[in-house]
């Protein structure tokens, strides 16, 4: 017997098609960002499919949030690394300029 419900990937594709007019109305610079949001949702389609939620938008939004949270974590880590490197450089410069050291 076949599936009675469409797959989540099918539902997500249909959702993206329903938002196509909205996407076209966006400024050109925002269209790739819009596309990226649906890429994020597709990244978690397996987990979203297991949820089998009646509204495919809700798992898509949570998937987008998860991906954006991961990006924030990555940026925070990179910032901490850069700040530590700057602090080390400043400490070395202070030591090099201090004649009593």
C-alpha positions as CSV (number, residue, x, y, z in Angstrom):
1,X,0.0,0.0,0.0
2,X,1.1,3.5,-0.7
3,X,1.5,6.4,1.7
4,X,-1.6,8.2,2.7
5,X,0.3,11.4,3.6
6,X,2.8,13.2,1.3
7,X,6.4,13.1,2.5
8,X,7.7,16.0,4.5
9,X,10.0,16.9,1.6
10,X,6.9,17.0,-0.7
11,X,5.1,19.2,1.8
12,X,8.1,21.5,2.1
13,X,8.4,21.7,-1.7
14,X,4.7,22.7,-1.8
15,X,5.2,25.2,0.9
16,X,8.1,26.8,-1.0
17,X,5.9,27.0,-4.1
18,X,3.2,28.7,-2.2
19,X,5.8,31.4,-1.1
20,X,7.1,31.8,-4.7
21,X,5.2,35.1,-5.3
22,X,6.5,36.5,-2.0
23,X,10.0,35.5,-3.1
24,X,9.6,37.2,-6.5
25,X,8.4,40.4,-4.7
26,X,11.6,40.5,-2.6
27,X,14.5,42.7,-3.5
28,X,17.1,40.8,-5.5
29,X,19.6,40.9,-2.6
30,X,17.1,39.2,-0.3
31,X,16.1,36.4,-2.7
32,X,19.2,34.3,-2.0
33,X,18.6,34.7,1.7
34,X,15.1,33.5,1.3
35,X,16.4,30.5,-0.7
36,X,18.9,29.8,2.1
37,X,16.1,29.6,4.6
38,X,14.5,26.8,2.7
39,X,17.9,25.1,2.3
40,X,18.1,25.1,6.1
41,X,14.6,23.6,6.3
42,X,15.7,20.8,3.9
43,X,18.8,20.1,6.0
44,X,16.4,18.8,8.7
45,X,13.8,17.3,6.6
46,X,14.4,13.8,8.0
47,X,13.7,14.9,11.5
48,X,10.8,17.1,10.5
49,X,9.3,14.1,8.6
50,X,9.3,12.0,11.8
51,X,7.3,14.7,13.5
52,X,4.5,14.4,10.9
53,X,3.1,17.7,11.9
54,X,-0.1,18.9,10.2
55,X,1.5,22.3,9.4
56,X,4.8,21.8,7.6
57,X,5.7,25.5,8.3
58,X,6.3,24.9,12.0
59,X,9.1,22.2,11.7
60,X,10.6,24.3,8.8
61,X,10.8,27.3,11.1
62,X,12.4,25.3,13.9
63,X,14.9,23.9,11.4
64,X,15.7,27.4,10.2
65,X,16.2,28.4,13.9
66,X,18.5,25.5,14.5
67,X,20.7,26.4,11.5
68,X,20.9,30.0,12.5
69,X,21.7,29.0,16.0
70,X,24.6,26.9,14.7
71,X,25.8,29.8,12.7
72,X,25.7,32.1,15.7
73,X,27.7,29.5,17.7
74,X,30.3,29.4,15.0
75,X,30.6,33.2,14.8
76,X,30.9,33.4,18.6
77,X,33.7,30.8,18.6
78,X,35.5,32.7,15.8
79,X,35.1,36.0,17.7
80,X,36.5,34.5,20.9
81,X,39.4,33.1,18.9
82,X,40.1,36.5,17.3
83,X,39.8,38.3,20.6
84,X,42.2,35.9,22.3
85,X,44.7,36.3,19.5
86,X,44.4,40.1,19.8
87,X,44.9,39.9,23.5
88,X,48.1,37.8,23.1
89,X,49.4,40.3,20.5
90,X,48.7,43.2,22.8
91,X,50.5,41.4,25.7
92,X,53.5,40.7,23.5
93,X,53.6,44.4,22.4
94,X,53.3,45.6,26.0
95,X,56.1,43.3,27.1
96,X,58.3,44.4,24.1
97,X,57.7,48.1,24.8
98,X,58.3,47.8,28.6
99,X,62.1,48.5,29.2
100,X,61.8,47.0,32.7
101,X,60.7,43.6,31.4
